[in-house]
Amino acid sequence: MTDIHVVACIGSYEPINVTSIVERIGIFKASISKIGVKLQKMKLIRRTQLNDNKKERTAGR
């Protein structure tokens, strides 16, 4: 069920980073990262890096 919440959050607020998802959903950052990897392997989301920010990556559909 949490996977669905993460996808919904990304869809509603994309581009969004892990920290913002944590703040909106209220679960641990490690959990969001793990879910993100799983969703990425399932090709439900993609991760991109912002042009002006070499450190931060965003998620989108």
C-alpha positions as CSV (number, residue, x, y, z in Angstrom):
1,M,0.0,0.0,0.0
2,T,2.9,2.4,0.7
3,D,4.1,1.9,-2.9
4,I,0.8,3.3,-4.1
5,H,1.1,6.3,-1.8
6,V,4.6,7.0,-3.1
7,V,3.5,6.9,-6.7
8,A,0.5,9.1,-5.9
9,C,2.7,11.6,-4.1
10,I,5.2,11.7,-7.0
11,G,2.3,12.1,-9.5
12,S,0.8,15.0,-7.5
13,Y,4.0,16.9,-6.8
14,E,6.5,16.0,-9.4
15,P,9.3,16.8,-9.8
16,I,9.8,15.8,-6.1
17,N,12.8,14.6,-4.2
18,V,13.1,11.9,-1.5
19,T,13.1,14.4,1.4
20,S,9.9,16.0,0.1
21,I,8.2,12.7,-0.2
22,V,9.3,11.8,3.4
23,E,7.8,15.1,4.6
24,R,4.5,14.5,2.8
25,I,4.0,10.8,3.6
26,G,5.7,10.6,7.0
27,I,7.8,7.4,6.6
28,F,11.5,6.9,6.9
29,K,13.9,8.2,4.2
30,A,15.4,4.7,3.8
31,S,12.0,3.2,3.2
32,I,11.3,5.8,0.4
33,S,14.7,5.0,-1.2
34,K,14.0,1.3,-1.1
35,I,10.5,1.8,-2.6
36,G,11.9,4.1,-5.2
37,V,14.4,1.5,-6.4
38,K,11.6,-1.1,-6.6
39,L,9.3,1.3,-8.5
40,Q,12.2,2.2,-10.8
41,K,12.9,-1.4,-11.7
42,M,9.2,-1.8,-12.4
43,K,9.4,1.2,-14.7
44,L,6.7,3.1,-12.8
45,I,9.0,6.0,-12.0
46,R,12.2,7.5,-13.3
47,R,14.9,9.4,-11.5
48,T,16.5,12.5,-13.0
49,Q,19.0,15.0,-11.9
50,L,18.2,18.7,-11.9
51,N,20.5,20.7,-14.3
52,D,21.5,23.2,-11.7
53,N,21.9,20.7,-8.8
54,K,24.5,17.9,-9.1
55,K,23.6,16.3,-5.8
56,E,19.9,16.2,-5.7
57,R,17.8,13.9,-7.9
58,T,14.1,14.0,-8.5
59,A,11.5,11.4,-9.3
60,G,8.8,11.5,-11.8
61,R,6.5,9.3,-13.9
